[in-house]
Amino acid sequence: MRIGAHMSAAGGVTRAVERAVLHNCEALQIFSKNNARWVGKPLEQDEARRFRGAVDSSGLTPVVSHASYLINLAAAPGALRDKSIDATVDELDRARMLGLLGVVIHPGVAAPGATEDAALALAARAIRSALSRRKRDTTLILLEHTAGQGRSIGHRFEHLAKMLEHLDGSPRVGVCLDTCHLLASGYDIVSQPGYAETIATFDRVVGLDRLRIIHANDSKKPRGSRLDRHEHIGKGFVGVEGFRHVLNDPRLAHLAMVIETHKTHGICDDPRTAREDPLDKANLEVLRGLRR
């Protein structure tokens, strides 16, 4: 399994590749625009070309983006839903320009009073709408399994399967699993029997062929908390054994795992240069040490 990280694009998206190379990453995740805004600065063709060239020369693969946190695919019809679909299309356009495998996106949050089934159907219809506006593209939407906090959907494998069913099994929709989210939502990936059951259940309900990338995050909270609180690798309730199971599962060996752990404060404040982050370095080294 390839090991990488989410890297800051401060100073331009190509700077994220420089940071990944500096940390000996084998895979990469980025924000292609400010993740807390609906509209981002347009990508320039020259910048996209430099980014693609840097990725090619570095050997990083896969490279994905993470969509804005403002997007709510499960929103009820109205302004928020329209903005979410438009923003998803924009994320797909940016990913296509950068030559990315796909866009990781949270399924969304159910509106007050909405049933789970209704929210899943709404999310699927929003994805269908976004993909239909870019029919000739091959960029994937990667649904991220969530921790289940509040009214968020996507924290059960059955949720992912239902959305895929609504989408008629579209080949342009994959899945991203997150180790923190798995534990927080109630799945046991720490014990060997628990991990085996979790992966078998995912394969039966969703299908391992849908899994395209894994987020490596330890969890500050115990199993079943339904709280998304990332911790440094090996320092939380997932622990080194949980990561060891995932990293050395031969069924997942063709995939990549990227960390989303907290970075050293201020490490990316200067956009003119890439600096080594001791926290990233430590987290990546723990993962590499567990990989057989």
PATIGU-663354 format. One line per field, with one value per residue (C-alpha): residue in one letter; y, z, x. Coordinates in steps of 0.1 Angstrom, whole numbers, plus 2048, in hexadecimal, padded with zeros to 3 digits. Each point is the difference from the previous one (the first is absolute). Example, Ala and Ser with C-alpha at 12.3 -4.5 7.8 and 13.67 -1.06 7.14 Angstrom:
% PATIGU-663354
code <- a  s;
py <- 7D3  822;
pz <- 84E  7F9;
px <- 87B  80E;
% end
This chain:
% PATIGU-663354
code <- m  r  i  g  a  h  m  s  a  a  g  g  v  t  r  a  v  e  r  a  v  l  h  n  c  e  a  l  q  i  f  s  k  n  n  a  r  w  v  g  k  p  l  e  q  d  e  a  r  r  f  r  g  a  v  d  s  s  g  l  t  p  v  v  s  h  a  s  y  l  i  n  l  a  a  a  p  g  a  l  r  d  k  s  i  d  a  t  v  d  e  l  d  r  a  r  m  l  g  l  l  g  v  v  i  h  p  g  v  a  a  p  g  a  t  e  d  a  a  l  a  l  a  a  r  a  i  r  s  a  l  s  r  r  k  r  d  t  t  l  i  l  l  e  h  t  a  g  q  g  r  s  i  g  h  r  f  e  h  l  a  k  m  l  e  h  l  d  g  s  p  r  v  g  v  c  l  d  t  c  h  l  l  a  s  g  y  d  i  v  s  q  p  g  y  a  e  t  i  a  t  f  d  r  v  v  g  l  d  r  l  r  i  i  h  a  n  d  s  k  k  p  r  g  s  r  l  d  r  h  e  h  i  g  k  g  f  v  g  v  e  g  f  r  h  v  l  n  d  p  r  l  a  h  l  a  m  v  i  e  t  h  k  t  h  g  i  c  d  d  p  r  t  a  r  e  d  p  l  d  k  a  n  l  e  v  l  r  g  l  r  r;
py <- 800  822  81A  826  81E  81D  81D  826  812  821  811  7ED  7DC  7F7  809  7E3  7E8  80F  7FB  7DC  7F9  810  7E7  7E2  7FB  7E7  80E  822  811  826  81B  80E  820  80F  7E4  819  814  7F9  811  7FD  813  7F0  7E9  80D  7E8  806  7F8  7E0  7F6  806  7EB  7E3  801  800  7E3  7EC  805  7F9  7DF  809  7EA  803  825  80B  820  804  814  81F  7F9  818  7E7  7EE  7E7  7F5  823  805  812  824  818  7EA  7E2  814  80F  7DD  7F1  81E  7FD  7DB  807  81A  7E6  7E7  81A  809  7DC  7F9  81E  7F2  7DC  7F2  7DE  810  816  7F4  80D  7FC  7F3  81C  807  7F7  81E  802  7E9  7ED  7DA  7EF  7F0  821  810  7E4  804  825  7FC  7E7  817  81D  7EA  7F5  824  80A  7E3  806  823  7F1  7E0  7FE  803  7E2  810  7EC  80B  7EE  7FD  802  7EA  817  7FE  805  820  812  7FA  7F8  7E2  7E7  7F1  7DE  7EA  7FC  826  7FE  7E2  811  81F  7EA  7EE  821  808  7DF  7F6  81C  7F8  824  7FD  7F0  7FF  80E  7F0  812  7ED  81A  800  7DA  7FE  81D  7F3  7DF  7E9  7EC  802  7FC  7DB  7E7  7EF  822  80D  7E0  804  825  7FA  7E2  814  81D  7E8  7EF  820  819  7EC  804  809  821  809  819  811  7FF  81C  7F7  812  7F4  808  815  7F0  7DB  7E8  80A  824  80D  81E  809  809  7F8  7F6  7F9  7DD  7E7  81A  7F9  7E4  7F2  7FA  7F0  7DF  80E  810  7E1  7EC  819  805  7DB  7F3  7F1  809  824  800  812  81E  81E  80E  825  811  81E  805  822  813  815  823  819  7E7  80C  825  808  7F7  805  7E1  7DC  7F7  7DF  7FB  7EB  7F4  7F4  7F0  7EE  7F3  7F4  7EE  7ED  7F4  7F6  7ED  7EB  7F8  7DD;
pz <- 800  7F7  81B  7FD  80F  7FB  7F8  801  7DE  810  7E5  7E4  7FA  7F3  822  80E  7EA  80D  824  7F8  7F0  81E  816  7EA  7F9  7E6  7FD  805  809  7FD  801  7DD  80F  822  811  814  7E2  7E6  7E4  7FB  7EB  7DD  7F8  7E5  7E3  806  825  7F8  7E7  819  81A  7E8  7F6  824  809  7E2  809  825  7FA  818  7FB  805  804  80C  80C  81D  7FA  813  822  7F8  7E7  80C  7E6  816  803  7F9  7DF  803  7FF  815  7EA  7E0  80D  80B  7DD  7EF  818  7F9  7DB  806  815  7E3  7E7  815  805  7DB  7F9  819  7F3  821  806  811  81A  823  80D  81F  7F8  814  81D  801  803  820  7FE  7E2  803  7FA  7E0  7F3  807  7EE  7E2  7FF  802  7E4  7EA  806  7F5  7E1  7F8  804  7EB  7E5  7FB  7F8  7ED  7EC  81E  812  821  81D  81D  81F  81B  822  81C  81D  826  804  813  804  7E2  7E7  7E9  7F3  821  7F8  7E3  7F7  7FA  7E6  7F0  7FE  7F0  7E6  7FA  7FA  7E7  7EE  80A  7ED  7F8  807  825  818  826  818  822  81F  81D  819  7F2  7FF  825  80A  7ED  812  7EA  811  7ED  81E  809  7E5  800  800  7E3  7EC  806  7F7  7DF  7F8  807  7EA  7E4  803  803  7EA  7EE  804  7DB  809  819  7F1  81C  826  819  81C  820  824  816  81F  809  806  7E9  7FB  80C  7DE  805  7E5  814  7EF  814  7F6  7F3  81D  81A  801  802  7DE  80B  7ED  7FD  7EE  7E6  7FE  7F6  7E4  7F3  7FC  7F3  7DE  7F2  805  7F5  7DF  813  811  823  806  823  809  822  810  7F3  813  805  7E7  7EB  7E0  808  7E6  7DE  7EE  80D  80C  822  812  81A  81D  808  7DD  800  820  7F5  7DF  810  818  7E2  7EC  81E  801  7DB  7F9;
px <- 800  80D  803  7FA  7F0  7E9  817  7F9  7FD  80A  815  7EF  7F6  823  80E  7EB  814  821  7F4  7F6  822  812  7EE  807  7DB  7F4  7DC  7F1  7DF  7FB  7E5  7FE  7F1  7F8  7EC  7EB  7F4  7E6  813  826  819  7FF  81D  817  809  826  7FC  7ED  81A  81C  7ED  7FB  825  80B  7E9  80D  824  7FB  7EE  7E4  7E1  7E4  7FA  7DE  7EF  7E9  7E1  7F5  7F0  7E4  7F1  7E1  7F4  7E3  7F2  7DB  7F6  80A  81D  818  7FA  805  820  80C  7FA  811  81E  803  801  81B  814  7FD  80C  81E  809  7FE  817  819  7FE  7F4  7F0  7E2  7F0  7FA  7DF  7EA  7DD  7F0  7E9  7DB  7E8  7EC  7E3  80E  803  821  7F3  7F4  821  813  7E9  806  826  7FF  7EB  818  81D  7ED  7F9  825  80C  7E6  80E  822  7F7  820  817  80F  808  7F1  7EB  80D  7E6  810  7F3  7F9  801  7DA  801  7DF  7E9  81C  7FA  819  80C  7F2  80C  7DB  7FD  81C  7F0  7DE  80F  811  7E0  7EE  81C  7FC  823  810  825  808  7F9  818  805  81A  803  80E  80F  7F4  7DD  7FE  808  7EA  7E2  802  815  81C  820  817  7FC  809  7DE  7EF  814  7F9  7DB  800  812  7EA  7E1  80C  808  7DE  7EB  814  81C  825  802  7F0  81B  819  812  803  804  818  7F6  801  7E2  7FF  7DF  7F7  7EE  7DB  804  7F5  818  818  81F  821  81F  824  808  802  7F6  7DB  7E6  809  823  81D  7EF  7E2  817  815  7E1  7F7  823  807  7DF  809  7DE  808  824  7F8  7F2  80F  7FC  803  803  7EA  80F  806  81E  81A  7F1  80D  814  7EF  7FE  81B  7F1  821  810  7F9  80C  802  7E5  80C  7DD  7FA  823  7F9  7DD  80D  81D  7E9  7EB  81F  80D  7E0  801  80E;
% end
